[in-house]
Amino acid sequence: MELKVDQDKCLGCGVCVIACPVNASISPENAGGHGSKTTETIMMVENGFIKLFSVDKCDKCGTCQMFCPTEAIWLE
């Protein structure tokens, strides 16, 4: 399985970034909505869109997909 993002549907709201338990463990400031200070996270908001970084760290739990209001991020 692979993490995918549909940029046409993405609002850049960052809910997936905050909801992701792996992101929270790598960069605790994410949980507070303050934005990551490292590209070691799986994804983060950049220029109003979700950008994938360290997708190899994704444990494929589906939390990001579950919380996305527009179904812009999913596991395929």
N, CA, C and O atoms as a GROMACS GRO file, in nm:
protein
  304
    1MET      N    1   0.084  -0.120   0.000
    1MET     CA    2   0.000   0.000   0.000
    1MET      C    3   0.088   0.125   0.000
    1MET      O    4   0.199   0.126   0.053
    2GLU      N    5   0.034   0.226  -0.061
    2GLU     CA    6   0.107   0.352  -0.072
    2GLU      C    7   0.015   0.469  -0.040
    2GLU      O    8  -0.103   0.467  -0.073
    3LEU      N    9   0.070   0.571   0.024
    3LEU     CA   10  -0.005   0.691   0.059
    3LEU      C   11  -0.017   0.780  -0.064
    3LEU      O   12   0.083   0.807  -0.132
    4LYS      N   13  -0.138   0.827  -0.092
    4LYS     CA   14  -0.163   0.911  -0.209
    4LYS      C   15  -0.236   1.038  -0.166
    4LYS      O   16  -0.310   1.038  -0.067
    5VAL      N   17  -0.213   1.147  -0.240
    5VAL     CA   18  -0.282   1.273  -0.215
    5VAL      C   19  -0.336   1.327  -0.347
    5VAL      O   20  -0.263   1.332  -0.446
    6ASP      N   21  -0.462   1.366  -0.348
    6ASP     CA   22  -0.523   1.431  -0.464
    6ASP      C   23  -0.520   1.581  -0.436
    6ASP      O   24  -0.603   1.632  -0.360
    7GLN      N   25  -0.426   1.651  -0.497
    7GLN     CA   26  -0.410   1.794  -0.470
    7GLN      C   27  -0.531   1.876  -0.514
    7GLN      O   28  -0.553   1.985  -0.462
    8ASP      N   29  -0.610   1.825  -0.608
    8ASP     CA   30  -0.730   1.896  -0.652
    8ASP      C   31  -0.838   1.896  -0.543
    8ASP      O   32  -0.920   1.987  -0.538
    9LYS      N   33  -0.837   1.795  -0.457
    9LYS     CA   34  -0.934   1.787  -0.348
    9LYS      C   35  -0.879   1.846  -0.218
    9LYS      O   36  -0.957   1.884  -0.130
   10CYS      N   37  -0.747   1.854  -0.204
   10CYS     CA   38  -0.684   1.896  -0.080
   10CYS      C   39  -0.711   2.043  -0.050
   10CYS      O   40  -0.693   2.130  -0.136
   11LEU      N   41  -0.757   2.069   0.073
   11LEU     CA   42  -0.782   2.207   0.119
   11LEU      C   43  -0.660   2.268   0.188
   11LEU      O   44  -0.656   2.388   0.213
   12GLY      N   45  -0.561   2.184   0.217
   12GLY     CA   46  -0.444   2.232   0.291
   12GLY      C   47  -0.476   2.260   0.436
   12GLY      O   48  -0.406   2.339   0.501
   13CYS      N   49  -0.581   2.196   0.489
   13CYS     CA   50  -0.624   2.224   0.626
   13CYS      C   51  -0.529   2.165   0.730
   13CYS      O   52  -0.522   2.215   0.843
   14GLY      N   53  -0.457   2.060   0.693
   14GLY     CA   54  -0.359   2.002   0.785
   14GLY      C   55  -0.415   1.905   0.887
   14GLY      O   56  -0.342   1.863   0.977
   15VAL      N   57  -0.543   1.870   0.876
   15VAL     CA   58  -0.602   1.776   0.972
   15VAL      C   59  -0.527   1.643   0.969
   15VAL      O   60  -0.503   1.583   1.073
   16CYS      N   61  -0.491   1.597   0.850
   16CYS     CA   62  -0.419   1.469   0.838
   16CYS      C   63  -0.283   1.476   0.908
   16CYS      O   64  -0.240   1.379   0.971
   17VAL      N   65  -0.217   1.589   0.896
   17VAL     CA   66  -0.086   1.608   0.957
   17VAL      C   67  -0.096   1.597   1.109
   17VAL      O   68  -0.012   1.533   1.173
   18ILE      N   69  -0.198   1.660   1.166
   18ILE     CA   70  -0.218   1.659   1.310
   18ILE      C   71  -0.267   1.523   1.359
   18ILE      O   72  -0.228   1.476   1.466
   19ALA      N   73  -0.354   1.459   1.280
   19ALA     CA   74  -0.414   1.330   1.320
   19ALA      C   75  -0.314   1.215   1.315
   19ALA      O   76  -0.329   1.118   1.390
   20CYS      N   77  -0.214   1.224   1.230
   20CYS     CA   78  -0.120   1.114   1.210
   20CYS      C   79  -0.038   1.084   1.336
   20CYS      O   80   0.036   1.169   1.384
   21PRO      N   81  -0.053   0.961   1.389
   21PRO     CA   82   0.021   0.926   1.512
   21PRO      C   83   0.173   0.919   1.490
   21PRO      O   84   0.250   0.945   1.582
   22VAL      N   85   0.215   0.884   1.371
   22VAL     CA   86   0.359   0.878   1.342
   22VAL      C   87   0.416   1.020   1.339
   22VAL      O   88   0.523   1.045   1.395
   23ASN      N   89   0.345   1.112   1.274
   23ASN     CA   90   0.389   1.253   1.274
   23ASN      C   91   0.402   1.306   1.416
   23ASN      O   92   0.498   1.375   1.448
   24ALA      N   93   0.304   1.272   1.501
   24ALA     CA   94   0.304   1.320   1.640
   24ALA      C   95   0.425   1.267   1.716
   24ALA      O   96   0.482   1.338   1.799
   25SER      N   97   0.464   1.143   1.688
   25SER     CA   98   0.579   1.086   1.759
   25SER      C   99   0.711   1.145   1.708
   25SER      O  100   0.806   1.159   1.785
   26ILE      N  101   0.717   1.180   1.580
   26ILE     CA  102   0.839   1.237   1.522
   26ILE      C  103   0.852   1.385   1.560
   26ILE      O  104   0.961   1.432   1.593
   27SER      N  105   0.741   1.455   1.554
   27SER     CA  106   0.742   1.600   1.576
   27SER      C  107   0.624   1.639   1.666
   27SER      O  108   0.517   1.674   1.615
   28PRO      N  109   0.642   1.634   1.799
   28PRO     CA  110   0.532   1.659   1.893
   28PRO      C  111   0.460   1.793   1.874
   28PRO      O  112   0.343   1.804   1.908
   29GLU      N  113   0.528   1.893   1.821
   29GLU     CA  114   0.462   2.022   1.799
   29GLU      C  115   0.348   2.011   1.697
   29GLU      O  116   0.260   2.097   1.694
   30ASN      N  117   0.350   1.907   1.614
   30ASN     CA  118   0.241   1.883   1.519
   30ASN      C  119   0.108   1.867   1.590
   30ASN      O  120   0.007   1.921   1.545
   31ALA      N  121   0.107   1.794   1.699
   31ALA     CA  122  -0.017   1.765   1.772
   31ALA      C  123  -0.085   1.893   1.817
   31ALA      O  124  -0.208   1.896   1.827
   32GLY      N  125  -0.009   1.996   1.844
   32GLY     CA  126  -0.066   2.125   1.884
   32GLY      C  127  -0.100   2.214   1.767
   32GLY      O  128  -0.146   2.327   1.786
   33GLY      N  129  -0.079   2.164   1.644
   33GLY     CA  130  -0.111   2.242   1.525
   33GLY      C  131  -0.010   2.350   1.494
   33GLY      O  132  -0.040   2.444   1.421
   34HIS      N  133   0.111   2.337   1.548
   34HIS     CA  134   0.212   2.440   1.529
   34HIS      C  135   0.302   2.417   1.408
   34HIS      O  136   0.385   2.501   1.375
   35GLY      N  137   0.285   2.304   1.342
   35GLY     CA  138   0.366   2.276   1.224
   35GLY      C  139   0.497   2.210   1.261
   35GLY      O  140   0.558   2.240   1.364
   36SER      N  141   0.538   2.121   1.176
   36SER     CA  142   0.660   2.046   1.200
   36SER      C  143   0.782   2.132   1.175
   36SER      O  144   0.781   2.223   1.092
   37LYS      N  145   0.887   2.100   1.248
   37LYS     CA  146   1.013   2.170   1.226
   37LYS      C  147   1.111   2.078   1.152
   37LYS      O  148   1.229   2.111   1.138
   38THR      N  149   1.062   1.964   1.103
   38THR     CA  150   1.147   1.870   1.035
   38THR      C  151   1.074   1.800   0.920
   38THR      O  152   0.954   1.773   0.930
   39THR      N  153   1.145   1.771   0.814
   39THR     CA  154   1.086   1.697   0.702
   39THR      C  155   1.095   1.546   0.726
   39THR      O  156   1.072   1.467   0.634
   40GLU      N  157   1.129   1.507   0.849
   40GLU     CA  158   1.128   1.366   0.885
   40GLU      C  159   0.985   1.314   0.901
   40GLU      O  160   0.964   1.193   0.906
   41THR      N  161   0.887   1.405   0.908
   41THR     CA  162   0.747   1.364   0.919
   41THR      C  163   0.699   1.307   0.786
   41THR      O  164   0.762   1.326   0.682
   42ILE      N  165   0.588   1.237   0.791
   42ILE     CA  166   0.533   1.176   0.670
   42ILE      C  167   0.480   1.282   0.575
   42ILE      O  168   0.509   1.279   0.455
   43MET      N  169   0.404   1.375   0.630
   43MET     CA  170   0.348   1.482   0.547
   43MET      C  171   0.337   1.610   0.628
   43MET      O  172   0.332   1.607   0.751
   44MET      N  173   0.333   1.723   0.556
   44MET     CA  174   0.307   1.851   0.621
   44MET      C  175   0.247   1.948   0.519
   44MET      O  176   0.255   1.925   0.399
   45VAL      N  177   0.187   2.055   0.570
   45VAL     CA  178   0.130   2.156   0.482
   45VAL      C  179   0.243   2.246   0.433
   45VAL      O  180   0.323   2.298   0.511
   46GLU      N  181   0.247   2.263   0.302
   46GLU     CA  182   0.346   2.351   0.241
   46GLU      C  183   0.277   2.428   0.129
   46GLU      O  184   0.223   2.368   0.037
   47ASN      N  185   0.279   2.560   0.138
   47ASN     CA  186   0.214   2.646   0.038
   47ASN      C  187   0.066   2.612   0.018
   47ASN      O  188   0.015   2.618  -0.094
   48GLY      N  189  -0.002   2.578   0.127
   48GLY     CA  190  -0.145   2.553   0.121
   48GLY      C  191  -0.186   2.415   0.073
   48GLY      O  192  -0.304   2.390   0.050
   49PHE      N  193  -0.090   2.326   0.058
   49PHE     CA  194  -0.121   2.189   0.016
   49PHE      C  195  -0.044   2.090   0.102
   49PHE      O  196   0.057   2.125   0.163
   50ILE      N  197  -0.092   1.966   0.106
   50ILE     CA  198  -0.020   1.861   0.176
   50ILE      C  199   0.093   1.814   0.086
   50ILE      O  200   0.073   1.783  -0.032
   51LYS      N  201   0.211   1.809   0.142
   51LYS     CA  202   0.326   1.757   0.070
   51LYS      C  203   0.377   1.635   0.146
   51LYS      O  204   0.395   1.639   0.267
   52LEU      N  205   0.398   1.527   0.072
   52LEU     CA  206   0.448   1.404   0.133
   52LEU      C  207   0.600   1.411   0.141
   52LEU      O  208   0.666   1.452   0.046
   53PHE      N  209   0.654   1.369   0.255
   53PHE     CA  210   0.799   1.367   0.274
   53PHE      C  211   0.846   1.225   0.300
   53PHE      O  212   0.882   1.155   0.206
   54SER      N  213   0.848   1.183   0.424
   54SER     CA  214   0.902   1.051   0.460
   54SER      C  215   0.794   0.944   0.460
   54SER      O  216   0.760   0.889   0.565
   55VAL      N  217   0.739   0.915   0.342
   55VAL     CA  218   0.628   0.819   0.331
   55VAL      C  219   0.668   0.678   0.372
   55VAL      O  220   0.582   0.596   0.405
   56ASP      N  221   0.798   0.649   0.369
   56ASP     CA  222   0.846   0.517   0.412
   56ASP      C  223   0.818   0.492   0.561
   56ASP      O  224   0.818   0.378   0.606
   57LYS      N  225   0.793   0.600   0.637
   57LYS     CA  226   0.765   0.587   0.780
   57LYS      C  227   0.618   0.560   0.809
   57LYS      O  228   0.581   0.531   0.923
   58CYS      N  229   0.534   0.570   0.708
   58CYS     CA  230   0.390   0.548   0.724
   58CYS      C  231   0.362   0.405   0.768
   58CYS      O  232   0.411   0.310   0.706
   59ASP      N  233   0.283   0.388   0.877
   59ASP     CA  234   0.251   0.253   0.922
   59ASP      C  235   0.116   0.206   0.868
   59ASP      O  236   0.063   0.103   0.911
   60LYS      N  237   0.060   0.283   0.776
   60LYS     CA  238  -0.061   0.246   0.702
   60LYS      C  239  -0.182   0.223   0.793
   60LYS      O  240  -0.261   0.131   0.771
   61CYS      N  241  -0.194   0.307   0.896
   61CYS     CA  242  -0.304   0.293   0.991
   61CYS      C  243  -0.435   0.352   0.937
   61CYS      O  244  -0.543   0.315   0.983
   62GLY      N  245  -0.426   0.444   0.840
   62GLY     CA  246  -0.546   0.503   0.780
   62GLY      C  247  -0.606   0.619   0.857
   62GLY      O  248  -0.712   0.668   0.820
   63THR      N  249  -0.539   0.664   0.962
   63THR     CA  250  -0.593   0.774   1.043
   63THR      C  251  -0.606   0.902   0.960
   63THR      O  252  -0.706   0.972   0.971
   64CYS      N  253  -0.508   0.931   0.878
   64CYS     CA  254  -0.514   1.052   0.794
   64CYS      C  255  -0.636   1.049   0.702
   64CYS      O  256  -0.706   1.149   0.687
   65GLN      N  257  -0.658   0.934   0.643
   65GLN     CA  258  -0.772   0.915   0.552
   65GLN      C  259  -0.904   0.931   0.627
   65GLN      O  260  -0.997   0.992   0.576
   66MET      N  261  -0.910   0.877   0.747
   66MET     CA  262  -1.031   0.882   0.827
   66MET      C  263  -1.070   1.026   0.863
   66MET      O  264  -1.188   1.059   0.867
   67PHE      N  265  -0.971   1.111   0.888
   67PHE     CA  266  -0.998   1.249   0.931
   67PHE      C  267  -1.007   1.351   0.818
   67PHE      O  268  -1.055   1.462   0.841
   68CYS      N  269  -0.964   1.316   0.697
   68CYS     CA  270  -0.965   1.413   0.586
   68CYS      C  271  -1.108   1.448   0.548
   68CYS      O  272  -1.187   1.360   0.515
   69PRO      N  273  -1.143   1.579   0.552
   69PRO     CA  274  -1.281   1.619   0.523
   69PRO      C  275  -1.319   1.609   0.374
   69PRO      O  276  -1.437   1.610   0.341
   70THR      N  277  -1.219   1.598   0.287
   70THR     CA  278  -1.249   1.595   0.143
   70THR      C  279  -1.204   1.467   0.074
   70THR      O  280  -1.208   1.457  -0.049
   71GLU      N  281  -1.161   1.369   0.153
   71GLU     CA  282  -1.111   1.241   0.099
   71GLU      C  283  -0.996   1.263   0.000
   71GLU      O  284  -0.986   1.195  -0.102
   72ALA      N  285  -0.909   1.359   0.033
   72ALA     CA  286  -0.796   1.392  -0.055
   72ALA      C  287  -0.674   1.305  -0.029
   72ALA      O  288  -0.581   1.303  -0.110
   73ILE      N  289  -0.671   1.235   0.084
   73ILE     CA  290  -0.556   1.150   0.116
   73ILE      C  291  -0.607   1.009   0.145
   73ILE      O  292  -0.707   0.990   0.213
   74TRP      N  293  -0.534   0.910   0.092
   74TRP     CA  294  -0.578   0.772   0.107
   74TRP      C  295  -0.463   0.675   0.086
   74TRP      O  296  -0.358   0.711   0.034
   75LEU      N  297  -0.487   0.552   0.127
   75LEU     CA  298  -0.390   0.444   0.106
   75LEU      C  299  -0.438   0.362  -0.012
   75LEU      O  300  -0.555   0.323  -0.020
   76GLU      N  301  -0.347   0.336  -0.104
   76GLU     CA  302  -0.382   0.260  -0.224
   76GLU      C  303  -0.295   0.138  -0.236
   76GLU      O  304  -0.309   0.060  -0.331
   0.00000   0.00000   0.00000
